[in-house]
Amino acid sequence: MVVGSDISRYPNTPRPTCRGYLHKRTQSAILKGWRKRWFVLKHNGYLHYYKHKKDEGKCRPLEVTKLEGAEIGVDTSLGKPFVFKCIPQNGNRIFYFCATSNQEMKRWLEAMDKAVHP
């Protein structure tokens, strides 16, 4: 049995292409800064994120974003290392993510690039 996931109930469901914690930049009117969130990039090219790892498969994601056709790449404008951004095709929002290492950032960029160009 896999705790915190629906894989045990749906054994033929493909595993996500990438998952892990990233810091997401928050720019709401009330909150500003970086929030640690659990991200799951599915095989269908949708990026889901949750408040915590344990929420995956138990709670609805905080947001789901389609990556097909999105612009992704490293971002140096914020003066912070391991930052990359994603601009979904609808273009009404820019997501800024911060990984814990260059290797982790590259892992996410490669996975996202495959979702952008299926």
C-alpha positions in Angstrom: 0.0 0.0 0.0 1.3 3.5 -0.9 0.3 6.1 1.7 -0.7 9.5 0.4 -1.3 8.5 -3.1 -4.0 6.9 -5.3 -1.5 4.7 -7.1 -2.5 1.6 -5.1 -6.2 2.1 -6.2 -5.2 2.7 -9.8 -2.2 0.5 -10.6 -2.2 1.3 -14.3 -1.9 5.0 -13.8 1.5 6.2 -14.9 3.7 7.6 -12.2 4.3 11.4 -12.4 7.2 12.5 -14.6 8.5 14.7 -11.8 7.6 15.5 -8.2 9.2 17.3 -5.3 9.3 20.4 -3.1 10.0 23.7 -4.8 9.7 27.2 -3.4 7.1 29.2 -5.3 7.1 33.0 -5.3 4.0 34.5 -3.9 2.9 38.0 -5.0 -0.6 38.5 -3.7 -1.7 41.8 -2.3 -1.4 40.4 1.2 1.5 37.9 1.0 4.9 38.4 -0.7 7.8 36.0 -0.6 8.6 32.4 -1.2 6.4 29.5 -0.1 7.5 25.8 0.0 5.0 23.7 -2.0 4.9 20.1 -3.2 4.8 19.9 -7.0 3.7 17.0 -9.2 4.1 17.1 -12.9 1.8 14.5 -14.5 2.3 12.6 -17.8 -0.6 14.6 -19.3 1.5 17.8 -19.0 -0.4 19.3 -16.1 1.5 20.7 -13.1 -0.3 20.2 -9.8 0.8 21.7 -6.5 -0.1 21.1 -2.9 0.7 22.7 0.4 2.4 19.5 1.7 3.6 16.2 0.2 1.1 14.3 2.3 -1.8 16.2 0.5 -1.1 14.5 -2.8 -3.8 12.0 -3.5 -5.8 13.1 -0.4 -6.7 16.8 -1.1 -7.4 18.8 -4.2 -4.4 20.6 -5.5 -4.1 24.3 -4.7 -3.7 24.8 -8.5 -3.4 22.9 -11.7 -1.6 24.5 -14.7 -1.3 23.2 -18.2 2.3 23.4 -19.4 1.8 22.6 -23.1 3.0 25.6 -25.1 4.3 27.4 -22.0 7.6 29.4 -21.8 10.0 28.0 -19.3 13.6 28.9 -18.5 16.2 30.0 -15.9 15.6 33.5 -14.4 18.3 35.6 -13.0 16.3 38.8 -12.5 15.5 38.1 -8.9 19.1 37.8 -7.8 18.6 34.4 -6.2 20.2 31.1 -7.4 18.3 28.1 -8.9 15.3 30.2 -9.9 13.3 29.4 -13.0 10.0 30.7 -14.4 7.1 29.3 -16.2 4.7 31.4 -18.3 1.7 29.3 -19.3 0.3 29.7 -22.8 -2.7 31.7 -21.5 -0.1 34.2 -20.4 -2.1 35.8 -17.5 0.4 34.7 -14.9 4.1 34.1 -14.4 5.2 31.4 -12.0 8.6 31.7 -10.3 10.1 28.6 -8.8 13.3 28.1 -6.7 15.0 24.8 -6.4 17.4 23.7 -3.7 20.3 23.0 -6.2 21.4 23.4 -9.8 20.8 19.7 -10.3 17.3 19.9 -9.0 16.5 22.9 -11.1 17.8 21.1 -14.2 15.7 18.0 -13.4 12.6 20.2 -13.3 13.4 22.2 -16.4 14.0 18.9 -18.4 10.7 17.5 -17.2 8.8 20.7 -17.8 10.4 21.0 -21.3 8.9 17.6 -22.2 5.5 18.8 -21.0 5.8 22.0 -23.0 6.6 20.2 -26.2 4.7 16.9 -26.0 
